[in-house]
Amino acid sequence: MELDLDESSLAIGRIERALSRIEKALADRANRPAPAPTLTAAAPPADQSALKAEVAAVIGELDRLIAEADRG
């Protein structure tokens, strides 16, 4: 299956939106007041999970585009 231009454009759009969400989340995290020191991670688990999901989505889209480019 060959990736056509429309599908590539849609994939690039998804990557751009995911990167924008990651950038916003990181900026929001940087602008929060520092929590009291604890032994737990700096970011709440929900924030970390959301960022990991966004990064995984970007990597998945990039892998898909690269695989299609290698085939076509």
Distance bins in CASP14 RR format, pairs under 12 A and 6 or more apart:
PFRMAT RR
TARGET T0000
AUTHOR 0000-0000-0000
RMODE 2
METHOD distances of the structure
MODEL  1
1 7 0 0 0 0 1 0 0 0 0 0 0
1 64 0 0 0 0 0 1 0 0 0 0 0
1 67 0 0 0 0 0 1 0 0 0 0 0
1 68 1 0 0 1 0 0 0 0 0 0 0
1 71 0 0 0 0 1 0 0 0 0 0 0
1 72 0 0 0 0 1 0 0 0 0 0 0
2 8 0 0 0 0 0 1 0 0 0 0 0
2 67 0 0 0 0 0 1 0 0 0 0 0
2 68 1 0 0 1 0 0 0 0 0 0 0
2 69 0 0 0 0 0 1 0 0 0 0 0
2 70 0 0 0 0 0 1 0 0 0 0 0
2 71 1 0 0 1 0 0 0 0 0 0 0
2 72 1 0 1 0 0 0 0 0 0 0 0
3 9 0 0 0 0 0 1 0 0 0 0 0
3 10 0 0 0 0 1 0 0 0 0 0 0
3 11 1 0 0 1 0 0 0 0 0 0 0
3 12 0 0 0 0 0 1 0 0 0 0 0
3 61 0 0 0 0 0 1 0 0 0 0 0
3 64 1 0 0 1 0 0 0 0 0 0 0
3 65 1 0 0 1 0 0 0 0 0 0 0
3 66 0 0 0 0 0 1 0 0 0 0 0
3 67 0 0 0 0 1 0 0 0 0 0 0
3 68 1 1 0 0 0 0 0 0 0 0 0
3 69 1 0 0 1 0 0 0 0 0 0 0
3 70 0 0 0 0 0 1 0 0 0 0 0
3 71 0 0 0 0 1 0 0 0 0 0 0
3 72 1 0 0 1 0 0 0 0 0 0 0
4 10 0 0 0 0 1 0 0 0 0 0 0
4 11 0 0 0 0 0 1 0 0 0 0 0
4 68 0 0 0 0 1 0 0 0 0 0 0
4 72 0 0 0 0 0 1 0 0 0 0 0
5 11 0 0 0 0 0 1 0 0 0 0 0
5 12 0 0 0 0 0 1 0 0 0 0 0
5 65 0 0 0 0 0 1 0 0 0 0 0
5 68 0 0 0 0 0 1 0 0 0 0 0
6 12 0 0 0 0 0 1 0 0 0 0 0
6 13 0 0 0 0 0 1 0 0 0 0 0
7 13 0 0 0 0 0 1 0 0 0 0 0
7 14 0 0 0 0 0 1 0 0 0 0 0
7 61 0 0 0 0 0 1 0 0 0 0 0
7 64 0 0 0 0 1 0 0 0 0 0 0
7 65 0 0 0 0 1 0 0 0 0 0 0
7 68 0 0 0 0 1 0 0 0 0 0 0
7 69 0 0 0 0 0 1 0 0 0 0 0
8 14 0 0 0 0 0 1 0 0 0 0 0
8 15 0 0 0 0 0 1 0 0 0 0 0
8 61 0 0 0 0 0 1 0 0 0 0 0
8 62 0 0 0 0 0 1 0 0 0 0 0
8 64 0 0 0 0 1 0 0 0 0 0 0
8 65 1 0 0 1 0 0 0 0 0 0 0
8 66 0 0 0 0 0 1 0 0 0 0 0
8 68 1 0 0 1 0 0 0 0 0 0 0
8 69 0 0 0 0 1 0 0 0 0 0 0
8 72 0 0 0 0 0 1 0 0 0 0 0
9 15 0 0 0 0 0 1 0 0 0 0 0
9 16 0 0 0 0 0 1 0 0 0 0 0
9 61 0 0 0 0 0 1 0 0 0 0 0
9 65 0 0 0 0 0 1 0 0 0 0 0
10 16 0 0 0 0 0 1 0 0 0 0 0
10 17 0 0 0 0 0 1 0 0 0 0 0
10 61 0 0 0 0 1 0 0 0 0 0 0
10 64 0 0 0 0 0 1 0 0 0 0 0
10 65 0 0 0 0 0 1 0 0 0 0 0
11 17 0 0 0 0 0 1 0 0 0 0 0
11 18 0 0 0 0 0 1 0 0 0 0 0
11 57 0 0 0 0 0 1 0 0 0 0 0
11 58 0 0 0 0 0 1 0 0 0 0 0
11 60 0 0 0 0 1 0 0 0 0 0 0
11 61 1 0 1 0 0 0 0 0 0 0 0
11 62 0 0 0 0 1 0 0 0 0 0 0
11 63 0 0 0 0 0 1 0 0 0 0 0
11 64 1 0 0 1 0 0 0 0 0 0 0
11 65 1 0 1 0 0 0 0 0 0 0 0
11 66 0 0 0 0 0 1 0 0 0 0 0
11 67 0 0 0 0 0 1 0 0 0 0 0
11 68 0 0 0 0 1 0 0 0 0 0 0
11 69 0 0 0 0 0 1 0 0 0 0 0
12 18 0 0 0 0 0 1 0 0 0 0 0
12 19 0 0 0 0 0 1 0 0 0 0 0
12 58 0 0 0 0 0 1 0 0 0 0 0
12 61 0 0 0 0 1 0 0 0 0 0 0
12 62 0 0 0 0 1 0 0 0 0 0 0
12 64 0 0 0 0 0 1 0 0 0 0 0
12 65 1 0 0 1 0 0 0 0 0 0 0
13 19 0 0 0 0 1 0 0 0 0 0 0
13 20 0 0 0 0 1 0 0 0 0 0 0
13 57 0 0 0 0 0 1 0 0 0 0 0
13 58 0 0 0 0 0 1 0 0 0 0 0
13 61 0 0 0 0 1 0 0 0 0 0 0
13 62 0 0 0 0 0 1 0 0 0 0 0
13 65 0 0 0 0 0 1 0 0 0 0 0
14 20 0 0 0 0 0 1 0 0 0 0 0
14 21 0 0 0 0 0 1 0 0 0 0 0
14 54 0 0 0 0 0 1 0 0 0 0 0
14 57 1 0 0 1 0 0 0 0 0 0 0
14 58 0 0 0 0 1 0 0 0 0 0 0
14 59 0 0 0 0 0 1 0 0 0 0 0
14 60 0 0 0 0 1 0 0 0 0 0 0
14 61 1 0 1 0 0 0 0 0 0 0 0
14 62 0 0 0 0 0 1 0 0 0 0 0
14 64 0 0 0 0 1 0 0 0 0 0 0
14 65 0 0 0 0 0 1 0 0 0 0 0
15 21 0 0 0 0 0 1 0 0 0 0 0
15 22 0 0 0 0 0 1 0 0 0 0 0
15 54 0 0 0 0 0 1 0 0 0 0 0
15 55 0 0 0 0 0 1 0 0 0 0 0
15 57 0 0 0 0 1 0 0 0 0 0 0
15 58 1 0 1 0 0 0 0 0 0 0 0
15 59 0 0 0 0 1 0 0 0 0 0 0
15 60 0 0 0 0 1 0 0 0 0 0 0
15 61 1 0 1 0 0 0 0 0 0 0 0
15 62 1 0 0 1 0 0 0 0 0 0 0
15 63 0 0 0 0 0 1 0 0 0 0 0
15 64 0 0 0 0 0 1 0 0 0 0 0
15 65 0 0 0 0 1 0 0 0 0 0 0
15 66 0 0 0 0 0 1 0 0 0 0 0
16 22 0 0 0 0 0 1 0 0 0 0 0
16 23 0 0 0 0 0 1 0 0 0 0 0
16 57 0 0 0 0 0 1 0 0 0 0 0
16 58 0 0 0 0 1 0 0 0 0 0 0
16 61 0 0 0 0 1 0 0 0 0 0 0
16 62 0 0 0 0 0 1 0 0 0 0 0
17 23 0 0 0 0 0 1 0 0 0 0 0
17 24 0 0 0 0 0 1 0 0 0 0 0
17 54 0 0 0 0 1 0 0 0 0 0 0
17 57 0 0 0 0 1 0 0 0 0 0 0
17 58 0 0 0 0 1 0 0 0 0 0 0
17 61 0 0 0 0 0 1 0 0 0 0 0
18 24 0 0 0 0 0 1 0 0 0 0 0
18 25 0 0 0 0 0 1 0 0 0 0 0
18 50 0 0 0 0 0 1 0 0 0 0 0
18 51 0 0 0 0 0 1 0 0 0 0 0
18 52 0 0 0 0 0 1 0 0 0 0 0
18 53 0 0 0 0 1 0 0 0 0 0 0
18 54 1 0 1 0 0 0 0 0 0 0 0
18 55 0 0 0 0 1 0 0 0 0 0 0
18 56 0 0 0 0 1 0 0 0 0 0 0
18 57 1 0 1 0 0 0 0 0 0 0 0
18 58 1 0 1 0 0 0 0 0 0 0 0
18 59 0 0 0 0 1 0 0 0 0 0 0
18 60 0 0 0 0 1 0 0 0 0 0 0
18 61 1 0 0 1 0 0 0 0 0 0 0
18 62 0 0 0 0 0 1 0 0 0 0 0
19 25 0 0 0 0 0 1 0 0 0 0 0
19 26 0 0 0 0 0 1 0 0 0 0 0
19 51 0 0 0 0 0 1 0 0 0 0 0
19 54 0 0 0 0 1 0 0 0 0 0 0
19 55 0 0 0 0 1 0 0 0 0 0 0
19 57 0 0 0 0 1 0 0 0 0 0 0
19 58 1 0 0 1 0 0 0 0 0 0 0
19 59 0 0 0 0 0 1 0 0 0 0 0
19 61 0 0 0 0 0 1 0 0 0 0 0
19 62 0 0 0 0 0 1 0 0 0 0 0
20 26 0 0 0 0 0 1 0 0 0 0 0
20 27 0 0 0 0 0 1 0 0 0 0 0
20 54 0 0 0 0 1 0 0 0 0 0 0
20 58 0 0 0 0 0 1 0 0 0 0 0
21 27 0 0 0 0 0 1 0 0 0 0 0
21 28 0 0 0 0 0 1 0 0 0 0 0
21 47 0 0 0 0 0 1 0 0 0 0 0
21 50 0 0 0 0 1 0 0 0 0 0 0
21 51 0 0 0 0 1 0 0 0 0 0 0
21 53 0 0 0 0 1 0 0 0 0 0 0
21 54 1 0 1 0 0 0 0 0 0 0 0
21 55 0 0 0 0 0 1 0 0 0 0 0
21 57 0 0 0 0 1 0 0 0 0 0 0
21 58 0 0 0 0 1 0 0 0 0 0 0
22 28 0 0 0 0 0 1 0 0 0 0 0
22 29 0 0 0 0 0 1 0 0 0 0 0
22 47 0 0 0 0 0 1 0 0 0 0 0
22 50 0 0 0 0 1 0 0 0 0 0 0
22 51 1 0 0 1 0 0 0 0 0 0 0
22 52 0 0 0 0 0 1 0 0 0 0 0
22 53 0 0 0 0 1 0 0 0 0 0 0
22 54 1 0 1 0 0 0 0 0 0 0 0
22 55 1 0 0 1 0 0 0 0 0 0 0
22 56 0 0 0 0 0 1 0 0 0 0 0
22 57 0 0 0 0 1 0 0 0 0 0 0
22 58 1 0 0 1 0 0 0 0 0 0 0
22 59 0 0 0 0 0 1 0 0 0 0 0
23 29 0 0 0 0 0 1 0 0 0 0 0
23 30 0 0 0 0 0 1 0 0 0 0 0
23 51 0 0 0 0 0 1 0 0 0 0 0
23 54 0 0 0 0 1 0 0 0 0 0 0
23 55 0 0 0 0 0 1 0 0 0 0 0
23 58 0 0 0 0 0 1 0 0 0 0 0
24 30 0 0 0 0 0 1 0 0 0 0 0
24 31 0 0 0 0 0 1 0 0 0 0 0
24 47 0 0 0 0 0 1 0 0 0 0 0
24 50 0 0 0 0 0 1 0 0 0 0 0
24 51 0 0 0 0 0 1 0 0 0 0 0
24 54 0 0 0 0 0 1 0 0 0 0 0
25 31 0 0 0 0 0 1 0 0 0 0 0
25 32 0 0 0 0 0 1 0 0 0 0 0
25 43 0 0 0 0 1 0 0 0 0 0 0
25 44 0 0 0 0 0 1 0 0 0 0 0
25 46 0 0 0 0 0 1 0 0 0 0 0
25 47 1 0 0 1 0 0 0 0 0 0 0
25 48 0 0 0 0 1 0 0 0 0 0 0
25 49 0 0 0 0 0 1 0 0 0 0 0
25 50 1 0 0 1 0 0 0 0 0 0 0
25 51 1 0 1 0 0 0 0 0 0 0 0
25 52 0 0 0 0 0 1 0 0 0 0 0
25 53 0 0 0 0 0 1 0 0 0 0 0
25 54 1 0 0 1 0 0 0 0 0 0 0
25 55 0 0 0 0 0 1 0 0 0 0 0
26 32 0 0 0 0 0 1 0 0 0 0 0
26 42 0 0 0 0 0 1 0 0 0 0 0
26 43 0 0 0 0 1 0 0 0 0 0 0
26 47 0 0 0 0 1 0 0 0 0 0 0
26 48 0 0 0 0 0 1 0 0 0 0 0
26 50 0 0 0 0 0 1 0 0 0 0 0
26 51 1 0 0 1 0 0 0 0 0 0 0
26 54 0 0 0 0 0 1 0 0 0 0 0
26 55 0 0 0 0 0 1 0 0 0 0 0
28 43 0 0 0 0 0 1 0 0 0 0 0
28 44 0 0 0 0 0 1 0 0 0 0 0
28 47 0 0 0 0 1 0 0 0 0 0 0
28 50 0 0 0 0 0 1 0 0 0 0 0
28 51 0 0 0 0 0 1 0 0 0 0 0
29 35 0 0 0 0 0 1 0 0 0 0 0
29 41 0 0 0 0 0 1 0 0 0 0 0
29 42 0 0 0 0 1 0 0 0 0 0 0
29 43 1 0 0 1 0 0 0 0 0 0 0
29 44 0 0 0 0 1 0 0 0 0 0 0
29 46 0 0 0 0 0 1 0 0 0 0 0
29 47 1 0 0 1 0 0 0 0 0 0 0
29 48 0 0 0 0 1 0 0 0 0 0 0
29 50 0 0 0 0 0 1 0 0 0 0 0
29 51 0 0 0 0 1 0 0 0 0 0 0
30 42 0 0 0 0 0 1 0 0 0 0 0
30 43 0 0 0 0 0 1 0 0 0 0 0
32 42 0 0 0 0 1 0 0 0 0 0 0
32 43 0 0 0 0 1 0 0 0 0 0 0
32 44 0 0 0 0 0 1 0 0 0 0 0
32 47 0 0 0 0 1 0 0 0 0 0 0
34 42 0 0 0 0 1 0 0 0 0 0 0
34 43 0 0 0 0 0 1 0 0 0 0 0
35 41 0 0 0 0 0 1 0 0 0 0 0
35 42 1 0 0 1 0 0 0 0 0 0 0
35 43 0 0 0 0 1 0 0 0 0 0 0
35 44 0 0 0 0 1 0 0 0 0 0 0
35 47 0 0 0 0 0 1 0 0 0 0 0
36 42 0 0 0 0 0 1 0 0 0 0 0
38 44 0 0 0 0 0 1 0 0 0 0 0
40 48 0 0 0 0 0 1 0 0 0 0 0
41 47 0 0 0 0 1 0 0 0 0 0 0
41 48 1 0 0 1 0 0 0 0 0 0 0
41 49 0 0 0 0 0 1 0 0 0 0 0
41 51 0 0 0 0 0 1 0 0 0 0 0
41 52 0 0 0 0 0 1 0 0 0 0 0
42 48 0 0 0 0 1 0 0 0 0 0 0
43 49 0 0 0 0 1 0 0 0 0 0 0
43 50 0 0 0 0 1 0 0 0 0 0 0
43 51 1 0 0 1 0 0 0 0 0 0 0
43 52 0 0 0 0 0 1 0 0 0 0 0
44 50 0 0 0 0 1 0 0 0 0 0 0
44 51 0 0 0 0 0 1 0 0 0 0 0
45 51 0 0 0 0 0 1 0 0 0 0 0
45 52 0 0 0 0 0 1 0 0 0 0 0
46 52 0 0 0 0 0 1 0 0 0 0 0
46 53 0 0 0 0 0 1 0 0 0 0 0
47 53 0 0 0 0 0 1 0 0 0 0 0
47 54 0 0 0 0 0 1 0 0 0 0 0
48 54 0 0 0 0 0 1 0 0 0 0 0
48 55 0 0 0 0 0 1 0 0 0 0 0
49 55 0 0 0 0 0 1 0 0 0 0 0
49 56 0 0 0 0 0 1 0 0 0 0 0
50 56 0 0 0 0 0 1 0 0 0 0 0
50 57 0 0 0 0 0 1 0 0 0 0 0
51 57 0 0 0 0 0 1 0 0 0 0 0
51 58 0 0 0 0 0 1 0 0 0 0 0
52 58 0 0 0 0 0 1 0 0 0 0 0
52 59 0 0 0 0 0 1 0 0 0 0 0
53 59 0 0 0 0 0 1 0 0 0 0 0
53 60 0 0 0 0 0 1 0 0 0 0 0
54 60 0 0 0 0 0 1 0 0 0 0 0
54 61 0 0 0 0 0 1 0 0 0 0 0
55 61 0 0 0 0 0 1 0 0 0 0 0
55 62 0 0 0 0 0 1 0 0 0 0 0
56 62 0 0 0 0 0 1 0 0 0 0 0
56 63 0 0 0 0 0 1 0 0 0 0 0
57 63 0 0 0 0 0 1 0 0 0 0 0
57 64 0 0 0 0 0 1 0 0 0 0 0
58 64 0 0 0 0 0 1 0 0 0 0 0
58 65 0 0 0 0 0 1 0 0 0 0 0
59 65 0 0 0 0 0 1 0 0 0 0 0
59 66 0 0 0 0 0 1 0 0 0 0 0
60 66 0 0 0 0 1 0 0 0 0 0 0
60 67 0 0 0 0 1 0 0 0 0 0 0
60 68 0 0 0 0 0 1 0 0 0 0 0
61 67 0 0 0 0 0 1 0 0 0 0 0
61 68 0 0 0 0 0 1 0 0 0 0 0
62 68 0 0 0 0 0 1 0 0 0 0 0
62 69 0 0 0 0 0 1 0 0 0 0 0
63 69 0 0 0 0 0 1 0 0 0 0 0
63 70 0 0 0 0 0 1 0 0 0 0 0
64 70 0 0 0 0 0 1 0 0 0 0 0
64 71 0 0 0 0 0 1 0 0 0 0 0
65 71 0 0 0 0 0 1 0 0 0 0 0
65 72 0 0 0 0 0 1 0 0 0 0 0
66 72 0 0 0 0 0 1 0 0 0 0 0
END
